[in-house]
Amino acid sequence: MQSKIEQLGDPMTRLFSNKTVYRSLTLAVLILATLSLSAQWAAPQEESGVPAYNAAPPTKGTKLPPILTKADLWGADAQYAYQTHAYELAAKIPPLLHQQPCYCYCDRMGHNSLHSCFENAHGARCDICLKEVYFAYGQYKKHQSATQIRKGIMAGEWRQVDLQTAAAMN
């Protein structure tokens, strides 16, 4: 004579023999696996460390690469006034920008300072670069030194820059 468990069968076997339950459990496992694998991209990771910059102005006789002109920017790189105006301001303070870090961490692309961002169209596409150049120029107009401006950038003061209103800065 069979026991009651043997007559009913293994509970796990019965559970998985029901196709709806089996499919639901499989779907739940796939969803959990997808969420756990994608969780690392769900929240932005805070970068650490100070990006590349030059502690001093370029040595006498050293010519920095040129900042792009307003005429060099077009399409999406010149869509807003604050994009092209940032390049106009950057062209007024190249040695200062040479001494500033860029917190978009573009040094990973070979940039060595905030100046590098405005040697090409990268600066027009990056709100961090744009805010930093407006911050640096505003502090320069207040007669702050490159070191003082760098301390402000490192402290994150550039985050307070509103690009829409900054476009009117002269």
N, C-alpha and C positions, 0 to 999 in steps of 0.2 A: 504494500500500500504506500502511495506517495504522500509526502507531507504537504501541508497546505501551501508552503512557499514553493515547493516544486510544482504544484498544480498551477499556481498563479504565474510562475516563471520569475526570473530575476527582475527586481524592480527597475534596474538601470536598462536592461534589455527592453522591457515594456515601454519605458519612457522614451527611448530613442527609436523605437519602432513606430511611434506616432510621428509622421512626417512633418506636421505643423510645428510640433514642439522642437524637433530636430533642426528644422530650418530657422526657427526663432532663436535657438541657442547659438547656432552657427553665425547668424547675423549679429547677435549681441557680441560675440567674441571678435568678429571682424571690426565692428564699430569701436570697441574698447582698444583693440590693437592700433587702429588708425588714429584715435585720439591720443593715445600714449606716444605714438611716434611723431605726431605733429605738434605736440604740446611745446616742444622746444622753440617753435617759431611763433607760437601764439602771443607771447609777450616779448617786447623788444628787450634784448640783452643790453645791459649797461656796459659800455666800453670802459676800460680802465687804462690808466696811464695817460701821460701827456703826449700828444702827437708831435711829430717832428716840427722843429722850428730852428731858426738861426739866432743865437744869443746876441749877436752883434750885427750892426749894419754891414753891408758888403764892403770889402776893403777898397780903399781909394784906387780908382782906375778899373775896378770890376764893373762890367756892364751887366745888369740883370736882363733876363729875357723880357721882351716887350709885353705889356698888358694889351689884350685885344682891344680894338676900338669899337665904338658903337656900331660903326659900319660893318664890322666883321661878324656881328651877331644878326641872325635872321631866323624866321620861323618860330618855333617854340622857344628858342633862346632869346627872343626879343618880343615876346608876347605881352609882357607887362613893363611899364615904365621903370619899375624898381630894378629890373634885370639890367637894362642898358645903362641906367644911371649909376648903378654899382660899379660898372666898368669905368665910367667917367671919373668917379671918385677914386677908384683904385689906381688909376693912372696918375693921380696927384700925389700919392703916397707910397710908391713902390718900395723904398728902403724900409719903411715902417712895416708894411705887410710881410716883407722878407723875414722879419723878426717875430712873426706871430704864428702860433700853432693853429691848425684847422681841426675842429672837433667832428668833422665828418670822417676823420681818420683816412683821408685820401693819401696819406703818406704810404699806405699799403699799395697804392698805384704808382708810387715813385715820386709823389710831390714832396717837397722838403719844407714847405711853409704855406701860409695863406696866399702868398704871392703866386705860387704855382697854380692855384685854382683859377686865376684870372689871366693866365698865359694862354688858356684855351677856353672852350665854352663850358667847362665843368662848373665854374662859378655861377653861371646863369641858370643852371639846372638844379642847384643845391641850395635849399633854404638856409642851411647852416653857414655855408660860405657867404651867402648874401648878408645874413644877419651879422656875421662877424666883421665883414668889411664896413658895413654901416656903423657898427659899434666902434670899430677902430677909428674911422674917420671922425665920428662925433667926439670921441675922446681927444683925438689929435687937435680938433678945433678948440678944445678946452685946454690946450697946451699940456696935455699929459705926455709923459715920456713913453717910449716903446716898452720899457720894462713895466711901467704902471698899467699900460693898456694890456700887456700880456697877462698880468695878474688878474685883471678884470675878465679877460677872455677865459682864463683857467678857472675862475670862480663861477663862470656861467652867466655873467651879466649880459652877454650878447643875446641870450634867450628872450630878453624883454623887448627886443627891437620889433616893431611892427613894420613889416615891409611896405605896406600900403602908404603909411604916413612918412616912412623914411625916404621915399622917392622924391620928396620935396626938399630934402636936406641939401644944402650948398656949402 
